[in-house]
Amino acid sequence: MKLTELIQDTPESKLSSSRVWFNIANTAATAVFLYASYKASLAPVINLEGLAWYTLAYMGLVTGNKFANKFLGAKYGTSNNTKE
């Protein structure tokens, strides 16, 4: 996979702002999730309930966004759905 595939709809097209922001949001959510998990691992007692809710919210953000993007792309025939 080329890095340009992350920000363009097709190799010949220009920059896709929806793909750029999709990847920025997922990268930011992943970074915050990793930081929170790291900080939780340093605590003497890990709050598993809080970390579980945070994990659920993180997964809902990332997978929900990807599912909605693919569903709308399939329904309306747009070519901006992300590749697996």
Secondary structure, DSSP 8 states (H G I E B T S, - for coil): --GGGGTBSSTTS-B-HHHHHHHHHHHHHHHHHHHHHHHHHHSSS--HHHHHHHHHHHHHHHHHHHHHHHHHHHHHT-S-----
